[in-house]
Amino acid sequence: MTRYAIIALLLLAAVIAAISWKSDEELLGQSRQQIRSSCLARAGTSATVQQAQLAAFCDCSADKVVAALGVQGVRQLQWSTTPLEADHERMKAIGPACLAETAKR
C-alpha cells in the first residue's frame, strides 16, 4: 500500500498541471477526481489488496491532498511542476495517514 501512496502523490503535480483555469469549486472537484483516477490506474490490480480498500485509499488520498493544498496550492501547481516546500511536507504525511485510515475499515 505504501507504493500506492507514493504513486498517488508523485502524480499530483502532473495531474494538476493539466487542469485548465476553472472556478475554485470546479478546480478542486476536478483535481480530486483526477488524483483519484490516477491513483486507481497506477495501482492496477493486486492480489494482496482488495479493490474496495484500494478505492478507499485513493479516495482518502485525493480528499486529503486537495484539502491540504487548497485552491491556492492547486493553482500554484498549475504553473509549476514542483510543489512549495510546505505543501510537499503536508503531502508526504498523507499516504501514511490514508494507509492507517483504510486499514481500519
Rosetta blueprint (number, residue, H / E / L):
1 M L
2 T H
3 R H
4 Y H
5 A H
6 I H
7 I H
8 A H
9 L H
10 L H
11 L H
12 L H
13 A H
14 A H
15 V H
16 I H
17 A H
18 A L
19 I L
20 S L
21 W L
22 K L
23 S L
24 D H
25 E H
26 E H
27 L H
28 L H
29 G H
30 Q H
31 S H
32 R H
33 Q H
34 Q H
35 I H
36 R H
37 S H
38 S H
39 C H
40 L H
41 A H
42 R H
43 A H
44 G L
45 T L
46 S L
47 A L
48 T L
49 V L
50 Q L
51 Q H
52 A H
53 Q H
54 L H
55 A H
56 A H
57 F H
58 C H
59 D H
60 C H
61 S H
62 A H
63 D H
64 K H
65 V H
66 V H
67 A H
68 A H
69 L H
70 G H
71 V H
72 Q H
73 G H
74 V H
75 R H
76 Q H
77 L H
78 Q H
79 W H
80 S L
81 T L
82 T L
83 P L
84 L L
85 E H
86 A H
87 D H
88 H H
89 E H
90 R H
91 M H
92 K H
93 A H
94 I H
95 G H
96 P H
97 A H
98 C H
99 L H
100 A H
101 E H
102 T H
103 A H
104 K L
105 R L
